Each structure stands twice: as C-alpha cells, then as structure tokens.
Amino acid sequence: MPRLTVSQLALGTAAVVGATVALLALSGARSTPEILLLAMVALAAGVFAAIRRVRPRGAARTSRVVAKGQAPAMETLPEPERVPR
C-alpha cells in the first residue's frame, strides 16, 4: 500500500480539524458520546479527503531502486583479542 504524500497528509489533517470544529460548533453537543460520534465523523471525513487527493503524475506507485550495481563488499572485522583471566 503506498504511503500518503505530504499534501495528502496536510489536507487530511486540515479536514479533520476543520470538520471537528465545525461539527462541534454547529451541533451544540454536550455529552461525551455525542462528541465522540462527531469526532469519528470528522476523522472519516479527513481520511476520505486524504485518500481522494490526487497523487502527482511523477509519484511512483511502487518502490524504486535507490542504488544500482553490486552491493558494497563487506569488510570483515578482526577478532577481538582474548585475555586470559
């Protein structure tokens, strides 16, 4: 599953905060279950906004190769000296 881009994350966060403030201000919710329900609705709106945000055309859909060629040779470390006790 591809990770969210910075713009998707920012848009989703703004949508959650904005929707939460608007829903709480307009609904006049006073009890904890009502507030939790409105917060869950706002979270769903933020997730939907982040997912619906179109990825840039240059964004990779799969992982890409960072380095080409052979892996660097592994250096062997010397054995630690053993001191008799």
N, C-alpha and C positions, 0 to 999 in steps of 0.2 A: 504494500500500500504506500503510495507516495506521500511524502511529508508535505505539510502546509507551507506555502511561501510566506514571506514576511507580510506582504499585503493582505493575504488571506487571514493571517493571524490578527493583524491590526483591525481589519474590517469586522471579523467575528467578535473581537473584544469590544469594539465600539458598539456593535449591535446589541451585545448582552447588557452593557452598562446603560445604553440609551433606552432599551426596551424595559429594563428593570425599573429605572427611574420613572419612565412614563406610565407603566402599569401601576406602580405603587401610588403615584400621584393621582392618577385618574380614578382608580378603583376605591380608594379610601379603605383599603384592607387594614384590619386591626388585629386579627388573630393570627397565631403562628401558622396554622395550616393554610390559611389564605395567602399569607406572604410566601410560604414555601411553594405553593402552587404557581403563583405569579413568577417566582424566581425560576422555576423549572420551565415555564413557558418562555421566559426571556432567554434562558440557556438554549432551548431548542431553536429559537429564532436566530441566535448567534451562530450556532452550528450550521444551520441551514444557509445563512449568509456567507459563512466561510467556505462551505462546500460549493456553493453556486458561483463563487468568484472565479472568473475565467483565468486559467493559467496563461502566462505569456507564451508566445509561439516558440521561443527558444528554450523553454524549460524542458528538461529531459524527463521522459516518462519512466525510464529505467535507470539503474545505476550506470555510471560511466567509468571507463578506465582512467585512472589518475596517472599512472606511470606505465610506460611501455618498455618492453625489453625484459632482460633477465633480472631476477631479484639479486640484490647485492650479496656478495659472498659473506658467509657468516664467519666471524672471527672467533677462534677458539680461545677461551681464557685459560691461563695456566692454572694448574692445580695448586691449591693453597699448601703452603709448607706445613708439615705436621710436626709439631713439637712434642717430644715425649714428656709424659708427666711424671 
